[in-house]
Amino acid sequence: MTTCNENLSINVNEQADVQYPRICVIMPRFYPLYSGHSIQMMKFLPRLIQMGLEPFVITGMIEGDPKTNSVRDLLRGWRGERQNVRWLPNLIRVVQSFIRSIHLTITYIRLHPQCFRQPSVTVDGVDIYRLPTWGPIHTIRKRFFSLSAAYYLIANRDQYDIIHLVGTGWHISVSILLSKVLKKKVVVEMVLLGADDPETIARKRFGKLNLIIWKQADYIASLSTALTESCLRMEMDSRKIIRIPVGVDIQIFCPIPDQESKMILRDKWKLPLEGGIVIFVGGIKKRKGIDLLIEAWSLIIKEKPNAYLVCVGPIGYTASARDFFEEQKQKIEMLNLQSKIIFTGRIDSVHEYLQAGDIFVLPSINEGLPNSVLEAMACGLPPVTSNIPGISQDIIRSAEEGMIVLDRTPEAFAVAILNLLESGTKRKAIGIAARGRIINCFSLTSRAQQYRDLYYSLLISQ
């Protein structure tokens, strides 16, 4: 296995001997659609441009982006009501969603006939090509996107040198197979344990076939120890595995100078001026552990009545997330926590909310390498996270840098958060160490340099 600092250093003379790498990044969903890694890539790719590389993004059209993940989710609304008169109208709506998706795709192609040749938009210097796709659910839509991506790769084979594939889906296998025909180098980046790690892929339909294809990639980029170990357990070539974590812009995500500045930010975002504020950042969905956090808060306010939980992130952007959020709203009302838990929805100024807070918490079930924890630590907040083996310990090495809650229960999280709320001195000491950890190992510049070296090494080896 290659680590982020090993074997890929390319000297200036070697770089001068090759052209600037042109990187085709392929992601089924991208800006402005929400995901933690798409936000990371929107910060990362401009850094590559500053270093002289030429990255651009291939993604799906945003029109008609589905709110459901599978056929089962789509049919859930009418299958449970087949015994009453409402099932037929619901079934009709399901059929209409398929027809509407076809119409949106045809309309998109008609309005954007040059979408395979010209970027749909350029953001911070990064060209984004939004290709036509179809499907009222994510699983179908990803498969049709793989066909559009394949056509793009063939039609524009002279416009890129390296293919950088992100996430999971048919676009990975299709693009790897095409790369062999087109004689292009391929990097596959895994971003979420339990979704695109090799062991999870192997359990899916056609999983073993997909893994055989994955093994043909030139490099597999892993965000964390857990993802790397999953690759090794599935007998992937260790020489092809490289660990490059996500990165943080430490100039934007930084501590504020004093308490007065913090109060100004709290006033700006209409946050409580008195009391402790604990910040959560992420999509409001079950995987992120919001349900556990609400239960923990019912215990925390018994000891700290002036403590507030601020949840920063999009609400209900899929059908399952909407249902989950409604359930949590009812739980909040039942526990009488309406004045103690604040949901902001999706915002752009995440760093200002972090700077206005006192503690950061993330009780996730699984992650790849959570950007939110790194950003909070860069802002000098002491983090409290769940124990995800091979991930949490990659970030927080000891109690001096944060708290990893080994027992993922409301009671355990309440104890950890109360411990920090009761000691400003401890919060400050951990926050200083946490920021130092990010500066040394997780800066956005470091990530960009590691990928730059990786791309050049691929060109030099041709």
Residue, then its C-alpha position, 0 to 999 in steps of 0.5 A: m500500500t502507498t501512503c499519502n507521502e510515499n513513493l509519489s514525490i515527483n521532482v520539478n525536472e520530471q514534471a517539466d518533462v510531461q504536459y499538465p495533466r488534464i483530469c476528467v472527474i466523473m461523479p453522478r451527482f455534483y454541485p449544486l446538488y448536496s453531498g459532503h464529497s461534492i462540497q469537498m471537490m468544489k474546494f479541491l479542484p480549484r487548488l489543482i488549477q492553481m497548481g497548473l493542472e486542468p481538471f473538469v467534471i462530468t456529472g448528470m443534469i440537475e433537472g428532475d434530480p430524484k428524491t427517492n433511492s430505489v423502486r421500493d421507496l417509490l412504490r412504498g406510498w401506494r403498496g401500503e394502501r392497496q386495501n383502500v381506494r387511494w392505492l390507484p391514484n398513488l400508482i398513477r403518480v408513480v407511473q407519471s413520475f417515470i413519464r415526467s422523467i422521460h420528458l425532462t430528459i428529452t427537453y434537456i437534450r433539446l435545450h442543450p444539444q452541445c452538452f457533450r462538447q461544451p461545459s454547462v457552467t464554469v464555477d471557480g475556474v472548473d468546467i462542469y459538463r452536465l450530461p443527460t440522464w433519466g430516471p425518477i429514482h437514483t439507482i436507475r438514474k445512475r445507470f443511465f448516467s453511466l451511458s452518457a459518461a461512456y459516450y462522453l469519454i469516447a467522443n472526447r477522448d483527446q480532451y483528457d489524460i486521466i479519469h478520476l472516478v468518485g463514489t459507487g455506481w455503474h459509471i465506475s466499471v464502465s469507465i474502467l473498461l473504456s479506459k483500457v480501450l482508450k489507453k487512459k489512466v484511471v484513479v478510483e476514489m472511495v468516499l463512504l464506508g458501507a457504500d463504495d468500499p470493496e466489501t460492500i460492493a461485493r455484496k451487491r448484485f454483480g458485485k464480484l464482477n464489479l470488483i474484478i473490473w475495479k482491480q484493473a484501475d491504476y490506483i484506488a484512492s482511500l480516505s481512511t484506514a477502514l477503506t484501505e483495510s476493506c480493499l486489502r481484505m478483498e485481495m486488491d493489489s496493495r501497490k495500487i492502494i493509496r491513502i489520500p484524506v480529504g482536506v480543509d481550507i484552514q484559512i476559511f475554517c479557523p478560530i475567531p479571535d475573541q468572545e466578542s467576535k463569537m457574540i457578533l456571529r451569534d447575533k448575525w445568525k440569530l443564535p442564542l447569545e447566552g449558554g453553550i452551543v453544540i454544533f452538528v453539521g451534515g444532512i438530517k438523516k438517520r445515518k448521521g445519528i440525529d435521532l440519538l442526538i435528540e435523545a441525548w439532548s433530553l438528558i443534557i438539558k437536565e444538567k445544562p438548561n441553557a445548552y443548545l443544539v444547532c443542526v446545520g445541514p439540508i433537511g429532507y432532500t430525499a423521501s426517506a430523509r423527509d420521513f425521518f425528519e418528521e419523526q424527529k420533529q415529533k420526538i422533539e415535541m414529545l420531549n419538549l425540546q423545541s426551544k433547545i434544538i435548532f435546524t438551519g437547513r442548508i447554508d453556505s457559511v458553515h464556518e461561521y456557525l462553527q466559529a459561533g459554537d463551543i463544541f462539535v458533535l457527530p454521532s454517525i453510524n458510518e462515514g468515509l472521512p467526515n469533512s465536518v469533523l475536520e472543519a470543526m477541528a480547524c475552527g478550534l472546536p473540540p469534537v465529540t464523535s462516534n467510534i467508527p473503527g479505522i476512521s475516527q482514530d484516523i482523525i482523533r489520535s488521543a483525548e487531547e485532540g477530541m473525544i471518541v464515544l466508544d458506546r454509541t448511546p444517548e447516555a454516553f454522548a450526553v456524558a461526553i458533551l456535558n464533560l466539555l460544557e462544564s470546562g471552558t479550559k478543557r474545551k480551549a486546550i482540546g480546540i488548540a490541539a485539534r486545529g494543530r492536527i488539521i494543519n499538520c495532516f488534513s489541509l486542502t493544500s496537502r490533499a491537492q499536492q498529493y493528487r498532483d503527484l499521483y497524476y504526474s506519476l501516472l503520466i510519467s509511467q505511460 
